[in-house]
Amino acid sequence: MQNLKLGFDPLWLGMIIAITVMIGVVSPTENIWEDKSMNWMFWKSDGQTKRLPGPKYMPSPVGSYLVTKEGMNGDLVWNLKAVILPRSDEKNVIDVRVYDSNKTGINGVKVIDYHSLDDHPDLVIFDGWYNEKTKAVGKRDL
């Protein structure tokens, strides 16, 4: 059997057919980039959803408050974790919940953000707020 010479590269022909099919599927009148069900342009925010920060080490004003005002052991305090919730109505005020990550792990609670502890108040060591600008700290009125 002889090698068949087609005069063109079959790979290019396949690519041309694929592009033609793709153009036929997506009509030029519809704008796929404006589709709200898919987040094609993930870098642009629609302003509706904002992710809360995950667990971090406790902010220093809160840690100092727990040691000086609440009388907690300093060695213990600085090993605790915190989740925060920035207030929308007050620019520098942040709600904070402090918890022991070891206890949440033992109890099978996965802390993703501030609201993860809503159903587990027994695991929250400190529930309060702090002001980033003035460094003031206070307990939440329950």
PALUM-74526 format. One record per atom (N, C-alpha, C, O): residue number from 1; atom name; x, z, y. Coordinates in nm, 3 decimals. Example, Ala and Ser with C-alpha at 12.3 -4.5 7.8 and 13.67 -1.06 7.14 Angstrom:
BEGIN
{1 'N' {1.319 0.780 -0.569}},
{1 'CA' {1.230 0.780 -0.450}},
{1 'C' {1.320 0.780 -0.330}},
{1 'O' {1.424 0.846 -0.332}},
{2 'N' {1.285 0.708 -0.225}},
{2 'CA' {1.367 0.714 -0.106}},
{2 'C' {1.290 0.787 0.003}},
{2 'O' {1.341 0.804 0.114}},
//
This chain:
BEGIN
{1 'N' {0.084 0.000 -0.115}},
{1 'CA' {0.000 0.000 0.000}},
{1 'C' {0.090 0.000 0.123}},
{1 'O' {0.188 0.074 0.130}},
{2 'N' {0.056 -0.082 0.219}},
{2 'CA' {0.135 -0.095 0.341}},
{2 'C' {0.086 0.004 0.447}},
{2 'O' {-0.030 0.045 0.447}},
{3 'N' {0.179 0.040 0.537}},
{3 'CA' {0.139 0.125 0.651}},
{3 'C' {0.053 0.043 0.745}},
{3 'O' {0.089 -0.068 0.784}},
{4 'N' {-0.058 0.097 0.781}},
{4 'CA' {-0.153 0.029 0.868}},
{4 'C' {-0.117 0.060 1.013}},
{4 'O' {-0.110 0.177 1.050}},
{5 'N' {-0.096 -0.039 1.094}},
{5 'CA' {-0.064 -0.023 1.236}},
{5 'C' {-0.191 -0.048 1.314}},
{5 'O' {-0.245 -0.159 1.313}},
{6 'N' {-0.240 0.054 1.382}},
{6 'CA' {-0.365 0.042 1.455}},
{6 'C' {-0.346 -0.005 1.598}},
{6 'O' {-0.439 -0.059 1.658}},
{7 'N' {-0.228 0.014 1.654}},
{7 'CA' {-0.204 -0.026 1.792}},
{7 'C' {-0.239 0.086 1.890}},
{7 'O' {-0.223 0.069 2.011}},
{8 'N' {-0.286 0.200 1.840}},
{8 'CA' {-0.315 0.314 1.926}},
{8 'C' {-0.295 0.441 1.842}},
{8 'O' {-0.292 0.437 1.719}},
{9 'N' {-0.282 0.548 1.911}},
{9 'CA' {-0.260 0.676 1.843}},
{9 'C' {-0.396 0.740 1.812}},
{9 'O' {-0.474 0.764 1.904}},
{10 'N' {-0.427 0.768 1.685}},
{10 'CA' {-0.556 0.826 1.650}},
{10 'C' {-0.578 0.965 1.713}},
{10 'O' {-0.693 1.004 1.734}},
{11 'N' {-0.472 1.038 1.744}},
{11 'CA' {-0.485 1.167 1.810}},
{11 'C' {-0.547 1.152 1.948}},
{11 'O' {-0.634 1.230 1.988}},
{12 'N' {-0.500 1.051 2.021}},
{12 'CA' {-0.556 1.026 2.155}},
{12 'C' {-0.702 0.984 2.145}},
{12 'O' {-0.783 1.024 2.229}},
{13 'N' {-0.735 0.907 2.047}},
{13 'CA' {-0.873 0.865 2.029}},
{13 'C' {-0.963 0.986 2.001}},
{13 'O' {-1.074 0.994 2.053}},
{14 'N' {-0.915 1.079 1.920}},
{14 'CA' {-0.990 1.200 1.892}},
{14 'C' {-1.011 1.284 2.017}},
{14 'O' {-1.118 1.340 2.038}},
{15 'N' {-0.908 1.294 2.099}},
{15 'CA' {-0.920 1.371 2.223}},
{15 'C' {-1.020 1.306 2.319}},
{15 'O' {-1.097 1.376 2.384}},
{16 'N' {-1.019 1.175 2.327}},
{16 'CA' {-1.113 1.104 2.415}},
{16 'C' {-1.256 1.125 2.367}},
{16 'O' {-1.346 1.144 2.449}},
{17 'N' {-1.277 1.121 2.237}},
{17 'CA' {-1.412 1.143 2.183}},
{17 'C' {-1.456 1.287 2.211}},
{17 'O' {-1.571 1.309 2.250}},
{18 'N' {-1.367 1.383 2.192}},
{18 'CA' {-1.402 1.523 2.217}},
{18 'C' {-1.438 1.547 2.363}},
{18 'O' {-1.535 1.618 2.391}},
{19 'N' {-1.363 1.491 2.454}},
{19 'CA' {-1.391 1.507 2.597}},
{19 'C' {-1.524 1.441 2.632}},
{19 'O' {-1.602 1.496 2.710}},
{20 'N' {-1.550 1.325 2.576}},
{20 'CA' {-1.676 1.255 2.602}},
{20 'C' {-1.795 1.338 2.554}},
{20 'O' {-1.897 1.346 2.622}},
{21 'N' {-1.782 1.401 2.438}},
{21 'CA' {-1.889 1.484 2.387}},
{21 'C' {-1.908 1.606 2.476}},
{21 'O' {-2.022 1.645 2.505}},
{22 'N' {-1.799 1.666 2.521}},
{22 'CA' {-1.809 1.783 2.608}},
{22 'C' {-1.876 1.748 2.740}},
{22 'O' {-1.956 1.827 2.791}},
{23 'N' {-1.845 1.634 2.796}},
{23 'CA' {-1.907 1.593 2.922}},
{23 'C' {-2.056 1.568 2.902}},
{23 'O' {-2.137 1.598 2.990}},
{24 'N' {-2.092 1.515 2.787}},
{24 'CA' {-2.234 1.492 2.759}},
{24 'C' {-2.312 1.620 2.739}},
{24 'O' {-2.431 1.625 2.771}},
{25 'N' {-2.246 1.724 2.687}},
{25 'CA' {-2.314 1.851 2.663}},
{25 'C' {-2.337 1.926 2.794}},
{25 'O' {-2.444 1.983 2.814}},
{26 'N' {-2.239 1.928 2.882}},
{26 'CA' {-2.250 1.996 3.010}},
{26 'C' {-2.280 1.891 3.116}},
{26 'O' {-2.192 1.815 3.157}},
{27 'N' {-2.402 1.888 3.159}},
{27 'CA' {-2.440 1.788 3.259}},
{27 'C' {-2.384 1.827 3.395}},
{27 'O' {-2.369 1.946 3.424}},
{28 'N' {-2.354 1.730 3.479}},
{28 'CA' {-2.296 1.762 3.609}},
{28 'C' {-2.394 1.831 3.704}},
{28 'O' {-2.351 1.884 3.806}},
{29 'N' {-2.522 1.833 3.674}},
{29 'CA' {-2.618 1.897 3.764}},
{29 'C' {-2.625 2.047 3.745}},
{29 'O' {-2.665 2.118 3.838}},
{30 'N' {-2.586 2.099 3.628}},
{30 'CA' {-2.591 2.243 3.609}},
{30 'C' {-2.454 2.303 3.637}},
{30 'O' {-2.351 2.245 3.603}},
{31 'N' {-2.455 2.419 3.701}},
{31 'CA' {-2.332 2.486 3.738}},
{31 'C' {-2.307 2.599 3.639}},
{31 'O' {-2.371 2.704 3.648}},
{32 'N' {-2.216 2.578 3.546}},
{32 'CA' {-2.191 2.679 3.443}},
{32 'C' {-2.123 2.802 3.501}},
{32 'O' {-2.129 2.910 3.441}},
{33 'N' {-2.059 2.788 3.616}},
{33 'CA' {-1.988 2.901 3.676}},
{33 'C' {-2.084 2.999 3.743}},
{33 'O' {-2.045 3.113 3.770}},
{34 'N' {-2.206 2.960 3.770}},
{34 'CA' {-2.305 3.047 3.831}},
{34 'C' {-2.393 3.117 3.727}},
{34 'O' {-2.485 3.189 3.764}},
{35 'N' {-2.365 3.096 3.601}},
{35 'CA' {-2.443 3.159 3.495}},
{35 'C' {-2.421 3.309 3.498}},
{35 'O' {-2.309 3.356 3.476}},
{36 'N' {-2.528 3.386 3.526}},
{36 'CA' {-2.516 3.531 3.540}},
{36 'C' {-2.506 3.602 3.406}},
{36 'O' {-2.465 3.718 3.401}},
{37 'N' {-2.543 3.535 3.297}},
{37 'CA' {-2.537 3.601 3.168}},
{37 'C' {-2.393 3.609 3.116}},
{37 'O' {-2.362 3.694 3.033}},
{38 'N' {-2.307 3.523 3.163}},
{38 'CA' {-2.168 3.526 3.122}},
{38 'C' {-2.082 3.557 3.244}},
{38 'O' {-2.107 3.506 3.353}},
{39 'N' {-1.983 3.641 3.226}},
{39 'CA' {-1.895 3.677 3.336}},
{39 'C' {-1.771 3.588 3.332}},
{39 'O' {-1.662 3.632 3.296}},
{40 'N' {-1.790 3.462 3.370}},
{40 'CA' {-1.680 3.367 3.365}},
{40 'C' {-1.572 3.405 3.466}},
{40 'O' {-1.453 3.401 3.436}},
{41 'N' {-1.615 3.442 3.585}},
{41 'CA' {-1.518 3.480 3.688}},
{41 'C' {-1.514 3.633 3.694}},
{41 'O' {-1.571 3.695 3.785}},
{42 'N' {-1.445 3.692 3.597}},
{42 'CA' {-1.443 3.837 3.581}},
{42 'C' {-1.378 3.906 3.699}},
{42 'O' {-1.398 4.026 3.718}},
{43 'N' {-1.300 3.836 3.777}},
{43 'CA' {-1.233 3.898 3.890}},
{43 'C' {-1.326 3.915 4.009}},
{43 'O' {-1.293 3.988 4.103}},
{44 'N' {-1.442 3.850 4.007}},
{44 'CA' {-1.541 3.866 4.112}},
{44 'C' {-1.646 3.966 4.066}},
{44 'O' {-1.699 3.955 3.956}},
{45 'N' {-1.675 4.063 4.150}},
{45 'CA' {-1.772 4.165 4.116}},
{45 'C' {-1.905 4.135 4.181}},
{45 'O' {-1.911 4.087 4.294}},
{46 'N' {-2.012 4.161 4.109}},
{46 'CA' {-2.145 4.143 4.168}},
{46 'C' {-2.190 4.269 4.240}},
{46 'O' {-2.299 4.272 4.297}},
{47 'N' {-2.108 4.373 4.237}},
{47 'CA' {-2.136 4.496 4.310}},
{47 'C' {-2.234 4.589 4.241}},
{47 'O' {-2.262 4.696 4.294}},
{48 'N' {-2.287 4.553 4.126}},
{48 'CA' {-2.387 4.635 4.060}},
{48 'C' {-2.324 4.741 3.971}},
{48 'O' {-2.370 4.855 3.968}},
{49 'N' {-2.222 4.704 3.899}},
{49 'CA' {-2.163 4.799 3.805}},
{49 'C' {-2.019 4.828 3.844}},
{49 'O' {-1.943 4.738 3.879}},
{50 'N' {-1.985 4.954 3.837}},
{50 'CA' {-1.848 4.996 3.864}},
{50 'C' {-1.810 5.095 3.755}},
{50 'O' {-1.877 5.197 3.738}},
{51 'N' {-1.705 5.066 3.685}},
{51 'CA' {-1.664 5.153 3.575}},
{51 'C' {-1.604 5.282 3.629}},
{51 'O' {-1.531 5.284 3.728}},
{52 'N' {-1.638 5.389 3.562}},
{52 'CA' {-1.582 5.518 3.598}},
{52 'C' {-1.445 5.534 3.533}},
{52 'O' {-1.419 5.480 3.426}},
{53 'N' {-1.356 5.609 3.599}},
{53 'CA' {-1.225 5.632 3.539}},
{53 'C' {-1.235 5.714 3.412}},
{53 'O' {-1.325 5.796 3.396}},
{54 'N' {-1.144 5.691 3.323}},
{54 'CA' {-1.139 5.764 3.198}},
{54 'C' {-1.067 5.898 3.214}},
{54 'O' {-1.029 5.935 3.325}},
{55 'N' {-1.050 5.969 3.105}},
{55 'CA' {-0.985 6.100 3.111}},
{55 'C' {-0.842 6.091 3.162}},
{55 'O' {-0.767 6.000 3.127}},
{56 'N' {-0.807 6.189 3.245}},
{56 'CA' {-0.672 6.196 3.301}},
{56 'C' {-0.631 6.342 3.307}},
{56 'O' {-0.710 6.432 3.278}},
{57 'N' {-0.507 6.363 3.344}},
{57 'CA' {-0.466 6.501 3.368}},
{57 'C' {-0.537 6.551 3.493}},
{57 'O' {-0.572 6.473 3.582}},
{58 'N' {-0.557 6.678 3.498}},
{58 'CA' {-0.634 6.740 3.603}},
{58 'C' {-0.568 6.720 3.741}},
{58 'O' {-0.446 6.729 3.753}},
{59 'N' {-0.649 6.693 3.843}},
{59 'CA' {-0.595 6.685 3.979}},
{59 'C' {-0.533 6.820 4.018}},
{59 'O' {-0.588 6.925 3.985}},
{60 'N' {-0.421 6.817 4.087}},
{60 'CA' {-0.348 6.940 4.117}},
{60 'C' {-0.429 7.042 4.199}},
{60 'O' {-0.414 7.161 4.174}},
{61 'N' {-0.514 7.002 4.295}},
{61 'CA' {-0.592 7.105 4.365}},
{61 'C' {-0.685 7.182 4.271}},
{61 'O' {-0.706 7.302 4.288}},
{62 'N' {-0.740 7.113 4.172}},
{62 'CA' {-0.831 7.178 4.077}},
{62 'C' {-0.752 7.272 3.987}},
{62 'O' {-0.796 7.383 3.959}},
{63 'N' {-0.636 7.228 3.941}},
{63 'CA' {-0.551 7.312 3.857}},
{63 'C' {-0.508 7.438 3.930}},
{63 'O' {-0.511 7.547 3.874}},
{64 'N' {-0.467 7.423 4.055}},
{64 'CA' {-0.428 7.539 4.136}},
{64 'C' {-0.545 7.634 4.156}},
{64 'O' {-0.527 7.756 4.151}},
{65 'N' {-0.663 7.580 4.177}},
{65 'CA' {-0.783 7.662 4.193}},
{65 'C' {-0.811 7.743 4.066}},
{65 'O' {-0.841 7.862 4.073}},
{66 'N' {-0.800 7.679 3.951}},
{66 'CA' {-0.827 7.748 3.825}},
{66 'C' {-0.728 7.861 3.800}},
{66 'O' {-0.765 7.965 3.746}},
{67 'N' {-0.603 7.840 3.839}},
{67 'CA' {-0.502 7.944 3.817}},
{67 'C' {-0.518 8.057 3.919}},
{67 'O' {-0.516 8.174 3.882}},
{68 'N' {-0.534 8.023 4.047}},
{68 'CA' {-0.535 8.126 4.150}},
{68 'C' {-0.671 8.194 4.167}},
{68 'O' {-0.677 8.317 4.179}},
{69 'N' {-0.778 8.119 4.167}},
{69 'CA' {-0.911 8.176 4.194}},
{69 'C' {-0.985 8.220 4.068}},
{69 'O' {-1.057 8.320 4.069}},
{70 'N' {-0.967 8.146 3.959}},
{70 'CA' {-1.038 8.177 3.835}},
{70 'C' {-0.955 8.261 3.739}},
{70 'O' {-1.007 8.311 3.640}},
{71 'N' {-0.826 8.276 3.768}},
{71 'CA' {-0.739 8.361 3.687}},
{71 'C' {-0.705 8.305 3.549}},
{71 'O' {-0.677 8.381 3.457}},
{72 'N' {-0.708 8.174 3.535}},
{72 'CA' {-0.675 8.114 3.405}},
{72 'C' {-0.524 8.107 3.386}},
{72 'O' {-0.449 8.106 3.484}},
{73 'N' {-0.482 8.102 3.262}},
{73 'CA' {-0.341 8.092 3.226}},
{73 'C' {-0.286 7.957 3.272}},
{73 'O' {-0.340 7.852 3.238}},
{74 'N' {-0.179 7.961 3.349}},
{74 'CA' {-0.119 7.838 3.402}},
{74 'C' {-0.070 7.743 3.294}},
{74 'O' {-0.079 7.621 3.309}},
{75 'N' {-0.017 7.799 3.185}},
{75 'CA' {0.031 7.713 3.077}},
{75 'C' {-0.084 7.638 3.011}},
{75 'O' {-0.069 7.523 2.969}},
{76 'N' {-0.198 7.703 3.002}},
{76 'CA' {-0.315 7.640 2.942}},
{76 'C' {-0.376 7.536 3.036}},
{76 'O' {-0.412 7.426 2.994}},
{77 'N' {-0.387 7.572 3.163}},
{77 'CA' {-0.456 7.487 3.261}},
{77 'C' {-0.394 7.348 3.270}},
{77 'O' {-0.466 7.249 3.271}},
{78 'N' {-0.264 7.341 3.275}},
{78 'CA' {-0.200 7.210 3.297}},
{78 'C' {-0.201 7.122 3.173}},
{78 'O' {-0.156 7.007 3.180}},
{79 'N' {-0.250 7.172 3.061}},
{79 'CA' {-0.266 7.089 2.942}},
{79 'C' {-0.410 7.039 2.926}},
{79 'O' {-0.440 6.964 2.833}},
{80 'N' {-0.497 7.078 3.016}},
{80 'CA' {-0.636 7.035 3.010}},
{80 'C' {-0.652 6.895 3.069}},
{80 'O' {-0.566 6.848 3.143}},
{81 'N' {-0.761 6.831 3.034}},
{81 'CA' {-0.792 6.697 3.086}},
{81 'C' {-0.909 6.706 3.181}},
{81 'O' {-0.983 6.804 3.181}},
{82 'N' {-0.927 6.602 3.262}},
{82 'CA' {-1.037 6.598 3.357}},
{82 'C' {-1.094 6.457 3.363}},
{82 'O' {-1.024 6.357 3.345}},
{83 'N' {-1.223 6.452 3.390}},
{83 'CA' {-1.290 6.324 3.419}},
{83 'C' {-1.353 6.341 3.557}},
{83 'O' {-1.401 6.448 3.593}},
{84 'N' {-1.352 6.232 3.633}},
{84 'CA' {-1.398 6.240 3.772}},
{84 'C' {-1.511 6.142 3.799}},
{84 'O' {-1.528 6.043 3.729}},
{85 'N' {-1.587 6.174 3.902}},
{85 'CA' {-1.697 6.089 3.948}},
{85 'C' {-1.694 6.089 4.100}},
{85 'O' {-1.739 6.185 4.163}},
{86 'N' {-1.643 5.982 4.162}},
{86 'CA' {-1.642 5.976 4.308}},
{86 'C' {-1.785 5.976 4.362}},
{86 'O' {-1.872 5.906 4.310}},
{87 'N' {-1.808 6.053 4.466}},
{87 'CA' {-1.940 6.058 4.528}},
{87 'C' {-1.958 5.936 4.618}},
{87 'O' {-1.868 5.898 4.692}},
{88 'N' {-2.075 5.877 4.610}},
{88 'CA' {-2.102 5.759 4.692}},
{88 'C' {-2.136 5.797 4.835}},
{88 'O' {-2.115 5.717 4.926}},
{89 'N' {-2.189 5.918 4.857}},
{89 'CA' {-2.232 5.957 4.991}},
{89 'C' {-2.122 6.027 5.072}},
{89 'O' {-2.131 6.034 5.194}},
{90 'N' {-2.019 6.078 5.005}},
{90 'CA' {-1.908 6.144 5.073}},
{90 'C' {-1.778 6.080 5.029}},
{90 'O' {-1.743 6.083 4.910}},
{91 'N' {-1.706 6.023 5.124}},
{91 'CA' {-1.591 5.940 5.093}},
{91 'C' {-1.479 6.011 5.016}},
{91 'O' {-1.429 5.956 4.918}},
{92 'N' {-1.440 6.129 5.057}},
{92 'CA' {-1.324 6.196 4.999}},
{92 'C' {-1.358 6.300 4.893}},
{92 'O' {-1.268 6.361 4.835}},
{93 'N' {-1.487 6.321 4.866}},
{93 'CA' {-1.528 6.424 4.772}},
{93 'C' {-1.547 6.363 4.633}},
{93 'O' {-1.612 6.260 4.617}},
{94 'N' {-1.490 6.430 4.534}},
{94 'CA' {-1.494 6.380 4.397}},
{94 'C' {-1.544 6.491 4.306}},
{94 'O' {-1.490 6.602 4.307}},
{95 'N' {-1.646 6.462 4.226}},
{95 'CA' {-1.692 6.556 4.125}},
{95 'C' {-1.595 6.551 4.007}},
{95 'O' {-1.545 6.445 3.971}},
{96 'N' {-1.570 6.666 3.949}},
{96 'CA' {-1.472 6.673 3.841}},
{96 'C' {-1.522 6.767 3.732}},
{96 'O' {-1.583 6.871 3.760}},
{97 'N' {-1.494 6.729 3.609}},
{97 'CA' {-1.520 6.815 3.493}},
{97 'C' {-1.389 6.830 3.417}},
{97 'O' {-1.323 6.732 3.384}},
{98 'N' {-1.355 6.955 3.390}},
{98 'CA' {-1.232 6.984 3.318}},
{98 'C' {-1.270 7.027 3.177}},
{98 'O' {-1.366 7.102 3.157}},
{99 'N' {-1.195 6.978 3.079}},
{99 'CA' {-1.224 7.010 2.939}},
{99 'C' {-1.095 7.011 2.859}},
{99 'O' {-0.991 6.962 2.903}},
{100 'N' {-1.104 7.070 2.740}},
{100 'CA' {-0.991 7.075 2.648}},
{100 'C' {-1.007 6.959 2.549}},
{100 'O' {-1.103 6.956 2.472}},
{101 'N' {-0.915 6.866 2.552}},
{101 'CA' {-0.927 6.747 2.466}},
{101 'C' {-0.918 6.784 2.318}},
{101 'O' {-0.972 6.713 2.233}},
{102 'N' {-0.851 6.893 2.286}},
{102 'CA' {-0.844 6.937 2.146}},
{102 'C' {-0.982 6.981 2.097}},
{102 'O' {-1.021 6.947 1.985}},
{103 'N' {-1.056 7.055 2.179}},
{103 'CA' {-1.189 7.102 2.140}},
{103 'C' {-1.288 6.986 2.129}},
{103 'O' {-1.372 6.984 2.039}},
{104 'N' {-1.278 6.889 2.219}},
{104 'CA' {-1.370 6.775 2.210}},
{104 'C' {-1.341 6.694 2.084}},
{104 'O' {-1.432 6.643 2.019}},
{105 'N' {-1.213 6.683 2.049}},
{105 'CA' {-1.177 6.612 1.926}},
{105 'C' {-1.227 6.681 1.802}},
{105 'O' {-1.277 6.616 1.710}},
{106 'N' {-1.215 6.812 1.799}},
{106 'CA' {-1.263 6.890 1.683}},
{106 'C' {-1.414 6.878 1.669}},
{106 'O' {-1.466 6.870 1.557}},
{107 'N' {-1.485 6.876 1.781}},
{107 'CA' {-1.631 6.865 1.779}},
{107 'C' {-1.681 6.721 1.766}},
{107 'O' {-1.802 6.697 1.765}},
{108 'N' {-1.589 6.627 1.757}},
{108 'CA' {-1.628 6.487 1.738}},
{108 'C' {-1.686 6.421 1.861}},
{108 'O' {-1.761 6.324 1.850}},
{109 'N' {-1.653 6.471 1.978}},
{109 'CA' {-1.702 6.414 2.103}},
{109 'C' {-1.593 6.327 2.162}},
{109 'O' {-1.483 6.374 2.189}},
{110 'N' {-1.624 6.201 2.181}},
{110 'CA' {-1.528 6.109 2.242}},
{110 'C' {-1.558 6.101 2.391}},
{110 'O' {-1.664 6.055 2.432}},
{111 'N' {-1.464 6.145 2.471}},
{111 'CA' {-1.482 6.147 2.616}},
{111 'C' {-1.428 6.016 2.672}},
{111 'O' {-1.308 5.987 2.667}},
{112 'N' {-1.520 5.937 2.727}},
{112 'CA' {-1.484 5.807 2.785}},
{112 'C' {-1.482 5.816 2.937}},
{112 'O' {-1.393 5.761 3.001}},
{113 'N' {-1.580 5.885 2.993}},
{113 'CA' {-1.588 5.902 3.137}},
{113 'C' {-1.662 6.031 3.170}},
{113 'O' {-1.690 6.112 3.082}},
{114 'N' {-1.694 6.049 3.296}},
{114 'CA' {-1.759 6.172 3.345}},
{114 'C' {-1.888 6.203 3.270}},
{114 'O' {-1.914 6.318 3.236}},
{115 'N' {-1.967 6.100 3.244}},
{115 'CA' {-2.098 6.120 3.182}},
{115 'C' {-2.091 6.149 3.032}},
{115 'O' {-2.193 6.184 2.971}},
{116 'N' {-1.974 6.134 2.971}},
{116 'CA' {-1.960 6.164 2.829}},
{116 'C' {-1.986 6.311 2.798}},
{116 'O' {-2.022 6.347 2.686}},
{117 'N' {-1.968 6.396 2.897}},
{117 'CA' {-1.986 6.540 2.878}},
{117 'C' {-2.124 6.589 2.923}},
{117 'O' {-2.148 6.710 2.922}},
{118 'N' {-2.213 6.499 2.961}},
{118 'CA' {-2.348 6.539 3.005}},
{118 'C' {-2.421 6.618 2.898}},
{118 'O' {-2.488 6.717 2.929}},
{119 'N' {-2.411 6.577 2.774}},
{119 'CA' {-2.482 6.642 2.664}},
{119 'C' {-2.403 6.754 2.598}},
{119 'O' {-2.448 6.813 2.500}},
{120 'N' {-2.284 6.784 2.651}},
{120 'CA' {-2.197 6.886 2.590}},
{120 'C' {-2.145 6.983 2.695}},
{120 'O' {-2.023 6.993 2.714}},
{121 'N' {-2.234 7.056 2.763}},
{121 'CA' {-2.186 7.148 2.867}},
{121 'C' {-2.102 7.263 2.811}},
{121 'O' {-2.025 7.325 2.884}},
{122 'N' {-2.116 7.290 2.682}},
{122 'CA' {-2.037 7.398 2.621}},
{122 'C' {-1.889 7.362 2.612}},
{122 'O' {-1.805 7.450 2.598}},
{123 'N' {-1.856 7.234 2.620}},
{123 'CA' {-1.716 7.191 2.613}},
{123 'C' {-1.651 7.181 2.751}},
{123 'O' {-1.530 7.162 2.762}},
{124 'N' {-1.731 7.194 2.856}},
{124 'CA' {-1.680 7.184 2.993}},
{124 'C' {-1.628 7.321 3.037}},
{124 'O' {-1.702 7.419 3.038}},
{125 'N' {-1.501 7.327 3.074}},
{125 'CA' {-1.439 7.451 3.119}},
{125 'C' {-1.466 7.474 3.267}},
{125 'O' {-1.491 7.586 3.310}},
{126 'N' {-1.461 7.367 3.346}},
{126 'CA' {-1.487 7.376 3.489}},
{126 'C' {-1.567 7.254 3.530}},
{126 'O' {-1.531 7.141 3.498}},
{127 'N' {-1.676 7.277 3.602}},
{127 'CA' {-1.760 7.170 3.656}},
{127 'C' {-1.770 7.193 3.805}},
{127 'O' {-1.834 7.289 3.850}},
{128 'N' {-1.708 7.107 3.882}},
{128 'CA' {-1.707 7.127 4.027}},
{128 'C' {-1.670 7.001 4.102}},
{128 'O' {-1.696 6.890 4.057}},
{129 'N' {-1.610 7.020 4.216}},
{129 'CA' {-1.573 6.909 4.304}},
{129 'C' {-1.443 6.945 4.376}},
{129 'O' {-1.402 7.061 4.382}},
{130 'N' {-1.380 6.842 4.431}},
{130 'CA' {-1.267 6.865 4.520}},
{130 'C' {-1.262 6.754 4.624}},
{130 'O' {-1.311 6.644 4.602}},
{131 'N' {-1.202 6.787 4.737}},
{131 'CA' {-1.188 6.693 4.847}},
{131 'C' {-1.044 6.644 4.848}},
{131 'O' {-0.951 6.723 4.861}},
{132 'N' {-1.027 6.515 4.836}},
{132 'CA' {-0.892 6.459 4.831}},
{132 'C' {-0.816 6.480 4.961}},
{132 'O' {-0.694 6.497 4.960}},
{133 'N' {-0.887 6.479 5.072}},
{133 'CA' {-0.822 6.490 5.202}},
{133 'C' {-0.784 6.634 5.236}},
{133 'O' {-0.671 6.661 5.276}},
{134 'N' {-0.879 6.725 5.221}},
{134 'CA' {-0.854 6.864 5.260}},
{134 'C' {-0.803 6.950 5.145}},
{134 'O' {-0.758 7.062 5.167}},
{135 'N' {-0.810 6.900 5.023}},
{135 'CA' {-0.770 6.971 4.901}},
{135 'C' {-0.860 7.091 4.871}},
{135 'O' {-0.821 7.178 4.793}},
{136 'N' {-0.977 7.097 4.931}},
{136 'CA' {-1.073 7.204 4.903}},
{136 'C' {-1.135 7.181 4.766}},
{136 'O' {-1.158 7.068 4.724}},
{137 'N' {-1.163 7.293 4.696}},
{137 'CA' {-1.220 7.288 4.561}},
{137 'C' {-1.339 7.383 4.555}},
{137 'O' {-1.337 7.489 4.617}},
{138 'N' {-1.441 7.344 4.481}},
{138 'CA' {-1.555 7.432 4.466}},
{138 'C' {-1.624 7.409 4.332}},
{138 'O' {-1.612 7.303 4.271}},
{139 'N' {-1.698 7.512 4.289}},
{139 'CA' {-1.776 7.502 4.166}},
{139 'C' {-1.909 7.435 4.197}},
{139 'O' {-1.963 7.446 4.307}},
{140 'N' {-1.962 7.365 4.096}},
{140 'CA' {-2.092 7.302 4.111}},
{140 'C' {-2.200 7.409 4.095}},
{140 'O' {-2.191 7.497 4.009}},
{141 'N' {-2.301 7.400 4.180}},
{141 'CA' {-2.415 7.488 4.169}},
{141 'C' {-2.503 7.439 4.056}},
{141 'O' {-2.558 7.329 4.065}},
{142 'N' {-2.518 7.517 3.951}},
{142 'CA' {-2.597 7.476 3.836}},
{142 'C' {-2.737 7.532 3.842}},
{142 'O' {-2.818 7.507 3.753}},
//
